[in-house]
Amino acid sequence: MDRPNIVLISVDTLGANHLGCYGYRRATSPHIDALADEGVLCERLFCPAIPTFPSYTTLYTGQHPITHGIVAHPCNNELDKEAPFLPWLFLQEGYTTCALDSLMRSRLWFGRGYEFYIDPSLRHTLLHLALTCEEVNARAIPWLRAHADEPFFLFIHYWDPHWPYNPPARYRKLFYQGNPTDPNNHSLDAWWQYPLGAAARDTWLRTAQGVITDAEYVVALYDQEIRYVDDGVGALIGAVDELGLGERTLVLLTGDHGESMTEHGIFFEHYGLYDCTLHVPLIARWPGRVLQGLRLPHTFQVSDIAPTVLEAAGLSIPKAMDGHSFWKLMTGEGQVDGHERVISLECYWEAKWSLRSDQYKFILAREPDPSGKPPRELYDLKADPVEEHNIVAERPEVAEAMEVELEGWIADRLRALGRAEDPVRVHGVSLKRAWDVVS
């Protein structure tokens, strides 16, 4: 088998729940939906860690964050030099490797294994927060043309729709027909009690007409951003096909985490171990190899992506990876089990662990929640898929059993790794200092 090219696309802050191919009510993603129709869609892919740095480290290493040790943004840990790293593994096999990204500026390990590292965000004062998918494509597509005759691994990091939601003017009429400054609309009142909400009100959410009062207007901005980056994805895939690379290129699209709009009292942010933030897309296309129109109902996690890509390319999967390849499911060549459990962690605005089974999710706090959520949460995902009703009091036996299982897993993993301290306890709420300042 000829070695495939790899185009790995990650759309920052893209939750699966806002894409048409995952059942969303708005037409936010026609090109991504078409990509899913041409290939395989994983219905249940979850992040073992949020936000960005821990999640991308998991994507690259194929390791759970308790293994690689990167659990927060302001983190003193460095990634072990012996940790497996996806682009480095491809470089060692003779691939030309390139990233269109900006993460290396913050953490050097994100550049491991890349012969080419292109960061268009350097042209902006706000760096990646102002970077558009069109600017990324303006660098990515010429690179594709120049290296079309080489086996390549290309990683593309689109920052739309990360906050602040600022879609181009031509998208601003999509998905919203109301009055964003209606004084009788109080759907954002709770946000103004939240320090970051107050700051946004005084800057980004203040318009010539007044302060934005309608949460649906902000949700529409997020959706407009997705529609914009969807056009960028369409242009990139179009370039792959126009260059005659489609038949020998595995294209994968995913995200590092989703975004809470107003769910759980979290406004336009990516924290909280709920599915709106942990559930991300994974779509794969390789004509003639990946089955067309297949939807996989299995439960996977982000650490499974690296071993899957390696198997697709016929490369060895390092034993140090925690994830498991599900490549044979994508091609129809065999059966592979998904995960019965997904364990996730966060050291962002909260310091928490979660254990997710097919029916229940249990969330355990390591220190008091800054917004007052209880230390133990339990949700019946079958009866309450949006996780609105904490049933710890109604199902204490389930909560206790899941807590014992979670604590046992953490203790076992730490023991196997030769460590003693729970990293979530060690790091705590990594933005607590900023919270204390603004509050």
Beta strands, then each sheet from edge to edge (+ up, - down):
strand 1: 5-11
strand 2: 40-46
strand 3: 49-50
strand 4: 96-100
strand 5: 116-118
strand 6: 152-158
strand 7: 206-207
strand 8: 210-211
strand 9: 249-254
strand 10: 279-280
strand 11: 282-285
strand 12: 294-301
strand 13: 342-347
strand 14: 351-356
strand 15: 360-365
strand 16: 376-380
sheet 1: 5+ 4+ 6+ 1+ 9+ 11- 2+ 10-
sheet 2: 5+ 4+ 6+ 1+ 9+ 11- 2+ 12+
sheet 3: 3+ 13+ 14- 15+ 16-
sheet 4: 7+ 8-
end
